[in-house]
Amino acid sequence: MIDIGAFYKKVTQHGVIRNISVLSICNGVGLLIGMIINIRLARVMSPASFGQYGVLSAIVVTFLVIASLGLQNVVIRSIARNRTYSKDFFFSSFILKSIGFFCATAFLVIYQLFIVSSPPEYFTILLLILSLLSFCIIDEFQNIALGMEQMDFTGYINVLTSFLLLIVFWLLPEQSFTVRNVFAIYIVSQFFKAILLYIALIKKKLFTGNIRQEPRRDHLKSLFLQGIPFYILALCSMISNQFPVLFLDVNAGEEQVAFYNTANKLLQPMTLVIATTMSVLFPHLSKLFTEDKKKYQTQVKSIFSLITIAGIVLAFAVALFRNEVVFLIYGEEYRQTGYVMAYQCWYLVFFALFCFIGTILGSSDKQKLLSILSVFYALVSTPIIWIGSKYGAEALSVSFIIASIINMIYHWIVLQKNLPEPLSFKFSLGIFSFLLVSFSLSLLIPPDLNLFVKLIIIFACVSAFVLFECRKRKQTGIK
């Protein structure tokens, strides 16, 4: 019989498990609230206004990448390995990030004034700059929490601000739902979140040490040079993540963009879990790589297995219930979104594997190699995605999977050469064979299959996953 009290104590005392659990739960709740907000906005605002709001959000995300200078992982890793000097790393990062922010702001203004076809709206430009600033500040504060591996409070703050935002939008009169008003409210909530994060960091005394008197220029140069590979990676990821929507808009029209974006919204919980898990694993593996490479190797293998099997179970479930989910939330007019969502969900399994490969290389100081891989990934994926976008949202989603399979071949070879010990051929073959066979089977099952039969299939998949984990723990002696 399981001792619930002992299990809870073990979980809460294990830093990595606690951080993943708290962040996953809090971010999941925050994401659920965010989805409710999006549904509220979509139903109150006109499609044109809601689309315009989405464009503004995409612009901020794009220029945030430019402002980041690739410093996030460098700062997190540095703090994780030198926890007595978090204040010093924050100060250096703040200086570099300020330079990045001003450069990104200049590019943003040029983009809005001279590239966007519509007449410039100066108040909208101001809102974009303020939104960019709020995200930069939040990133700086969160880097400290992540590096110190005490990021649970960031999850609580995200839930609180999301809930307050929901209340505001629920009480706001419908005639006030203009693009500017909605965007301005989001900006205010972001600055409020930044204030709460700062207070929490002070209260938990996570600003450790003093600002060292060593030549600041040398320290800034060192951080900047370490961040360049991550910066290249972020820019390439921006091309892979932001450009497909633009391709689809040009080649297939706004309706297909709507199907694609709607599917993306429905899959945000999975994306959030992946991002949260990797953000927690990165400082843990970075520290473990320098202290115990044998344990590092063991955990890498275990996490690969867990990501693959858990991803297959979730993707199988989404593929089976794709029509029910879409009809329940968006209605009959979004029927095509079901197939788009199924393909995107399977792509997310590959995406999680790529993210973990990046986490492994980054934690072992192979960021230059990681940046080279990201460039090749973008070069290989872009033409495939461009061709897929010509045939609509469903074909675009399939093209992501095709590009992932091709890119995974050389990613896996490079990974094998940079691990302390290569993963066995049997292990590699087992993971990818299981993944491809499961993907094929999920698409062969008709979407109009009886609901009871679908539930039985999902129950069988979950049971198989649980039995596999129990057997694996028993064989390795893990309790």
C-alpha positions, -999 to 999 in steps of 0.1 A, spaced: 0 0 0 13 34 -9 21 58 19 6 90 7 23 111 34 58 97 27 53 101 -11 42 137 -6 72 144 16 96 128 -9 81 149 -38 82 182 -19 118 176 -8 131 167 -43 139 201 -59 135 190 -96 103 171 -90 88 198 -68 96 225 -94 82 205 -123 51 196 -104 43 231 -91 52 249 -123 32 223 -144 1 226 -122 3 264 -119 10 269 -156 -17 245 -165 -42 264 -144 -29 297 -159 -32 282 -194 -68 271 -187 -76 306 -176 -59 320 -207 -80 297 -230 -112 310 -213 -100 345 -219 -93 338 -255 -127 323 -260 -142 354 -243 -123 377 -266 -131 357 -298 -168 358 -291 -170 395 -281 -146 410 -306 -151 408 -344 -129 383 -362 -110 412 -378 -103 428 -344 -94 395 -328 -70 388 -357 -55 422 -354 -49 416 -317 -32 383 -326 -9 401 -350 2 426 -323 10 398 -300 30 380 -327 50 412 -333 59 415 -296 71 379 -295 92 384 -326 110 415 -314 114 399 -279 136 373 -295 157 401 -310 160 418 -276 169 387 -258 205 384 -272 203 347 -263 212 354 -227 185 335 -209 202 300 -208 236 316 -202 224 335 -172 204 306 -158 234 282 -162 258 307 -147 236 313 -116 229 275 -112 267 269 -110 275 301 -90 246 307 -67 264 331 -44 267 357 -72 232 359 -86 231 397 -81 262 401 -102 250 380 -131 216 399 -129 234 432 -132 255 422 -162 225 406 -179 204 437 -172 230 459 -190 232 436 -220 194 432 -221 189 470 -220 211 473 -251 191 445 -268 158 462 -258 168 495 -274 180 478 -306 148 458 -308 127 489 -302 145 507 -330 138 478 -354 102 477 -342 96 514 -349 112 511 -384 90 480 -391 58 498 -381 66 531 -399 81 519 -431 73 482 -437 37 477 -425 14 486 -453 -13 503 -432 -8 539 -420 13 541 -388 -6 544 -355 18 560 -330 -2 550 -299 -1 514 -311 36 516 -315 39 529 -279 18 499 -267 41 475 -286 72 491 -270 57 489 -235 47 453 -240 82 445 -252 96 462 -221 74 443 -197 84 410 -212 121 419 -210 118 427 -173 99 396 -164 124 374 -182 152 390 -162 135 382 -129 125 347 -139 161 339 -149 172 343 -112 144 321 -100 152 294 -126 190 296 -119 184 293 -81 160 264 -88 133 281 -67 108 289 -94 76 276 -77 65 311 -67 67 322 -103 39 297 -110 17 311 -82 22 346 -95 13 335 -131 -20 320 -118 -28 351 -97 -23 376 -126 -41 353 -151 -71 351 -127 -72 389 -122 -71 393 -160 -100 370 -164 -120 390 -139 -113 422 -157 -123 408 -191 -154 392 -176 -166 425 -161 -155 448 -190 -184 461 -210 -186 446 -245 -183 480 -262 -149 484 -245 -134 454 -262 -113 474 -287 -79 461 -298 -61 489 -280 -80 485 -248 -75 447 -247 -38 451 -255 -33 478 -229 -50 457 -202 -26 429 -210 4 453 -207 -8 465 -173 -11 429 -161 25 422 -173 40 451 -153 20 440 -123 35 405 -126 70 420 -129 64 439 -96 52 408 -78 82 388 -91 106 415 -78 90 415 -44 91 377 -42 128 376 -52 136 401 -24 115 383 2 132 349 -7 166 366 -7 175 353 -41 196 383 -50 228 368 -35 262 382 -31 275 416 -42 283 431 -76 319 422 -81 345 448 -89 361 429 -117 363 447 -151 327 448 -161 335 450 -198 352 416 -197 322 400 -179 298 415 -203 318 403 -233 320 368 -218 282 366 -213 275 380 -247 299 356 -265 284 327 -246 249 338 -256 256 341 -294 250 304 -301 217 305 -282 208 337 -300 213 320 -333 192 292 -321 164 316 -310 164 334 -343 162 301 -362 134 290 -340 116 322 -347 118 315 -384 104 280 -378 77 291 -354 65 325 -367 71 322 -405 48 292 -411 17 314 -403 29 340 -427 35 314 -454 0 300 -449 -15 334 -451 2 341 -484 -3 307 -500 -37 295 -487 -56 324 -472 -69 337 -438 -94 308 -433 -66 282 -433 -46 305 -409 -77 303 -386 -77 265 -387 -40 264 -380 -40 289 -351 -71 274 -335 -54 240 -334 -23 257 -319 -44 272 -291 -59 238 -283 -25 223 -280 -10 250 -258 -12 228 -227 12 203 -242 35 231 -254 35 246 -219 43 213 -202 73 208 -226 86 243 -220 81 241 -182 99 207 -180 128 218 -201 132 250 -181 135 230 -149 157 202 -164 183 227 -178 198 240 -146 195 205 -130 214 188 -159 239 217 -161 249 212 -125 248 174 -128 271 174 -159 299 190 -138 294 168 -107 284 132 -118 285 123 -155 274 87 -148 242 99 -132 238 125 -159 239 97 -186 214 76 -167 189 105 -163 192 114 -200 183 79 -210 154 78 -186 140 111 -197 142 102 -233 120 71 -226 96 91 -205 92 119 -231 86 94 -259 60 72 -242 41 100 -225 41 119 -257 27 89 -276 -1 84 -251 -11 121 -252 -9 123 -290 -29 91 -294 -56 105 -271 -58 138 -290 -59 121 -323 -88 99 -312 -109 127 -297 -99 154 -322 -134 160 -335 -151 159 -301 -127 185 -287 -131 209 -317 -169 206 -318 -172 212 -281 -152 244 -280 -155 260 -315 -184 243 -333 -191 227 -366 -175 255 -387 -140 244 -374 -143 208 -384 -111 208 -404 -92 219 -373 -95 184 -359 -72 169 -384 -48 198 -382 -47 194 -344 -40 156 -347 -10 162 -369 3 191 -348 0 170 -317 23 143 -332 47 170 -343 49 181 -306 62 147 -297 91 153 -321 94 189 -309 98 177 -272 126 154 -283 143 182 -302 139 204 -271 155 178 -249 184 173 -273 189 211 -271 187 210 -233 213 182 -232 238 201 -255 232 234 -237 237 218 -203 270 203 -214 283 236 -228 278 226 -265 259 258 -273 280 265 -304 271 230 -318 235 236 -308 234 269 -329 248 251 -359 222 224 -356 195 251 -354 207 267 -386 206 234 -404 171 227 -390 158 260 -403 174 255 -437 159 220 -441 125 228 -427 118 261 -444 113 248 -480 93 218 -468 70 241 -448 67 265 -477 55 237 -500 31 224 -473 16 258 -468 4 259 -504 -21 231 -497 -36 244 -465 -34 240 -427 -36 202 -427 -8 198 -453 13 224 -434 10 204 -402 20 172 -421 51 191 -435 62 198 -399 63 160 -392 82 153 -424 107 180 -417 111 166 -381 118 131 -393 145 143 -417 161 166 -391 160 140 -364 184 118 -383 215 140 -381 204 155 -347 205 120 -332 239 112 -347 254 144 -333 238 138 -299 253 103 -297 288 117 -303 284 143 -275 270 122 -247 294 107 -221 284 73 -235 264 68 -267 229 54 -263 226 18 -276 213 10 -311 185 -11 -295 174 18 -274 174 43 -303 156 18 -327 130 10 -300 121 47 -294 117 57 -330 100 25 -342 74 28 -314 69 64 -322 63 59 -359 41 28 -355 19 46 -330 16 76 -352 5 54 -381 -20 35 -361 -36 66 -346 -44 79 -381 -58 46 -393 -85 47 -365 -117 64 -380 -127 97 -362 -163 86 -361 -155 55 -340 -178 47 -311 -170 68 -281 -169 38 -258 -144 20 -280 -122 51 -280 -123 52 -242 -112 16 -241 -83 23 -264 -71 52 -242 -75 31 -211 -53 4 -227 -27 30 -237 -25 45 -202 -24 11 -186 5 1 -208 23 33 -200 19 27 -162 30 -9 -164 60 0 -185 71 26 -159 65 2 -129 85 -25 -146 113 -2 -155 115 11 -119 115 -24 -106 143 -35 -129 165 -5 -120 157 -6 -83 141 29 -83 115 33 -56 
